[in-house]
Amino acid sequence: MKGRSRAANYPTKARCYSTPRRIWSSSLPLGWMISKKIGAMTFCVKIGSGTPSPGTTLGPRCSSTQHGPWPPLPPRDENAPKPGTAPGSMYNPRPVNEALGKDPLRWRSVTTLRGVPLGAFLTTVAEFEIEYHQFLDAEGKLREPAPALAHDSAELIKMYRLMTLVRAFDIKAVNLQRVGKLGTYAACLGHEATHVAVGAAMRPEDVLAPVYREIGTQIWRGVKLSEILTYWGGDERGCDFSVPRQDFPWCIPIASQMLHGAGVAMAFKIKNEPRCSVTYIGDGGTSEGAFYEGINLAGARQLPAVFVVVNNGWAISVPIESQTATRTLAQKAIAAGIPGIQVDGNDVIAVRHVVGQALEKARSGGGPTVIEALTYRLSDHTTADDASRYRPRAQLDEAWAKEPLLRIRAYLTRKGFWDESQEKALQSDCARQIEAAVDQYLSAAKPTTDAMFDSLFAEPTPSLLEQREIARRYANGHGH
C-alpha cells in the first residue's frame, strides 16, 4: 500500500504482519503498518516513523537502481507521538489470503531498497472479530447452549407455518407468471427462514426497507398475499399496504434502500422514538456505494438501524467470489465502525435470536448492526432468468440438502411439536389462503391510465395534462 500520511507530508509504505514483532527494514523512514489477524480478516494501522531527507525522491517504482541508497534515519524526536497515536493513523482491511508479492512493483519497493535498517516496535491498537451463529445444524439437531426460543413450541410453529405458506405462495406466483397472469416475479425459494425470522423479531412500530424478495417478512408484518400479487401484476396499488402503513415498498434499484433505512433511523433518533429501521440488501448490493453510505451514516450517528445482508451466493449470475475478496460480508461493517455478525440464514432460530438482540441493542441506544445471513438462492434470480446456464448443478443439489424448511420441520418433529397430520392440515390451509388471494387479485378492477399521472405534482403541468388525455384516448381504443 502506498499513499501520503495526514500526520506528515511524506510518502508512506506498509506491510502487514499477523502478529506484533520488531521489524528491521531497508525501507527506512517510510511509515510502517501494524496488523492483527482478527477472525476473517487482517486489520492494519499506519504509523509514521520519520521524514525523508531534503531532495529524496520517492515514488511507486523507487528502488536501489533508480534512487540509490536511502539516507540515514534522522535522530528521533522525543516529543513525537508514540506509534499508533499520530493523527494520520487509519485502518486498512486487507484479505488474509492476499499475497504481498503479487504486485511486483510494490514488492520491489519494500524489499530491494537499500539503506540503514529501521527498527520499530509494532503494537496492536485495535482488534475485531466476526461471530458466526448457528443453533440448528443441517439435520435439524440443536446445538447447546441455545436461546429460550429453541424450546418455545408456539413461536417455532408460528414461524414454520408462515415459512410453509411463503414456499407454497412462491410456487403459485411463478406458475401465474408462466401462464401470463403475473409479471416478472422474484422468487424467495430458500430464503424463508431469514425472512420470517426477521419479521418475527421486529415490532409493529418498526419500519422495513425491503429489496424485492422479502415477502416472508412482509406477510408477518401484515402485508396481504393479494397485495403482493397486485404489485407483481404491474399495479402500483399493491405497494399501498393496508398494514403496515409506514413500511417502504419493494425496491428494485440495487442498494438505494440503504439510504432509506438510514434516513428513517435518523428520524427516529431525532424524534426520540424507541423504533428501529430494518433494511435488507443482497450480497451483490454490498458492492454498491450506497451500501457504505448507509452504514457509515448509521455508524457515525449511532442510529437505531439493523442492516440484513442476505448472502445467497449469487448476484444474478455473478458468484460471491467474483463480487469481493472479503472472507465475510459482515466484516464490511467494521469500515463504518459498527459490529458485523454472521448467521446461518437457514436456521430460523439463529436468525430470530441474532436479529432480536440487534434490534434491542439499537432500540436502547446501542447503535446499528450489520447481520450477514448465509443462505442460498434455490430458484432462478427472477422468472426472466435461467440459472441452469451458469450455476453448477452439484452446488444446487448440495444447497437443497440444507434448505430451511426441512431443517426446522425435522427439529419440530424430533421434539414432538409436529406430526404428519398437522403437516397435511397446514398444506391444505396454505392452498386455501393462496387461492383466495389469487381470486381477489384476478377479480380486482384494473387501474385507469390516469394512475400514471397521479402523485407527480400537486397541480399537473400542462404537458402532463396533455399526455393524460392522449393516454385516455388510447385506453378507449380511439388513439389520436
Buried (B, 14 or more C-beta within 10 A) or exposed (E): BBBEBEBBEBBBBBBBBEEEEEBEBBBBBBBBBBBBBBBBBBBBBBBBBBBBEEEBEBEEEBBBEEBEEBBEBEEEEEEBBEBBEBEBBBBBBBEBEEEEEEEEEBBBBBBEBEBEEBEBEBEBBEEBEBEBBBBBBBEBEBEEEBBEBBEBEEBBBBBBBBBBBBBBBBBBBBEBBEEEBBBEBBBBBBBBBBBBBBBBBBEEEBBBBBBBBBBBBBBBBBBBBBBBBBBBBEBBEBBEBEEBEEBBBBBEEBBBBBBBBBBBBBBBBEEEEEBBBBBBBBBBBBBBEBBBBBBBBBBEBBBBBBBBBBBBBBBEEBBBEEBBEBBBBBBBBBBBBBBBBBBBBBBBBBBBBBBBBBBEBBBEEBBBBBBBBBBBBBBBBBBEBEBEEEBEEEEBEEBEEBBBBBBBBBBBBEBEBBEEEBBEEBEEBBEEBBEEBBEBBEEBEEBEBEEBBEEEEEEBEEEBEEBBEEBEEEEEEEEE
